[in-house]
Amino acid sequence: MYNFDEIIDRKHSNALNTDGFRKYIFHADDSMSFPYSDEDLIRLWVADMDFATPEVVMDAIRERLDRRILGYTQLREEGYYDVFRTWCRERYDWDCPTDKLLLSQGVVPALFTLAKQLCHEGERVLFLTPSYGPFLYATLDAGREHVCSDLIERDSRYEIDFDDLERKASDPQTTLFILCHPHNPTGRVFGREELERIADIMQRHGLWVVSDEIHCDLLRLSQSHIPLAKVMPDYDRLITCMAPSKTFNVAGLMVSHVIIKSDTLRAQWKESNFNFTNPLSIAASQGAYERGAPWLDALRIYLDESFSLVADYLAEHLPEAKFSIPEATYLAWIDVRAYCDDNLNLPLFFANNAGVLLEGGDAMFVHQATGRIRLNIACPRAVVAEGLKRIVDALVRHHR
Ligand SMILES: Cc1ncc(COP(=O)(O)O)c(C=O)c1O
């Protein structure tokens, strides 16, 4: 019914994935060349998908186009909120307070705004590491310092060091905690007990908490997502970020949800943002949440099978690599330190020696990322298989 094996040409569509990697990964211009032509590169990097956006989303956009006028737009229709509330109820058994929902052009832009609004001079931002780079960039852009609480790795499973988190959260200068749940890059889905402990620490020390839940729909079949807001329903200093962008492959439409409990902060946000939106984007988002569930369920099966392929291939051909199938996301976080030196520039090494574009290492993630690569496997399985083969061959050659 859905063809996730289809190879779709994205070149010359202004896609960051195909046409923007030199600048984004290598901070280089178009003159940078590799032993592989651009056509031969396997792209397992930026977190969007090489699968077609669901047809029901395209239909919703077409239906909006049929209204024939694309003037200034602000989200007002109750129907939109109803659809998202139903989604949250059905998927996470959570009664989302949609009266507190605001739109942002992305979760990252929201993080940049919130870091400035919530963390004042001399204060610090805390997050779990390894971390998605923009948590740090938002902190730096606000002119603030960051504090890392390293996750503890046990058999490729990452767990929160609660003593460390408590110690760092108890510093009065640490006023904002950004949680990534599910966690990029490790793929952890934090369970109820972990979330309750996080909530307890944050509540006792009065931190602002931004819970970035952008990956919450992309769960393995065995997993379920508990929004942090469900665990701390009365905490006013909590902001939840969710979005259709990763879930339905509509990142380019730039629409995401920011659920702000605090009336004061919500008012401040409304004042500092123009609050206009793109009519096609909200049509797409509503269509996705209203009609996209069957597509998402099929996608999750496909991703689960691709992750099994990754696990089996690595176990057989790169046995010293440390990897376990992530509980969520379409991102494989693999520790290849057994095969290379800590100072190897991993994205450059794999681009040059395997013709694979990937992210990894401390230059792209915050802390605890040395010798780890992140593969985006949301692409046709034949591409994943070829990418894996090339990665493994390059590492084995390098290690010899
Ligand atoms: C944890 C996390 N937050 C936010 C984003 C990007 O959000 P947006 O495209 O809505 O700015 C990503 C994309 O990879 C992500 O992994």
The ligand as a Gaussian input file, in Angstrom:
#p B3LYP/6-31G(d) Opt

LIG

0 1
 C       15.607000      16.830000      19.158000
 C       15.313000      17.672000      17.965000
 N       14.717000      18.855000      18.114000
 C       14.428000      19.632000      17.051000
 C       14.770000      19.251000      15.773000
 C       14.477000      20.129000      14.610000
 O       13.301000      20.804000      14.799000
 P       12.701000      21.824000      13.735000
 O       12.985000      21.319000      12.368000
 O       11.250000      21.816000      14.073000
 O       13.340000      23.135000      14.024000
 C       15.403000      18.025000      15.573000
 C       15.807000      17.614000      14.227000
 O       16.599000      16.753000      14.031000
 C       15.677000      17.220000      16.691000
 O       16.289000      16.043000      16.555000

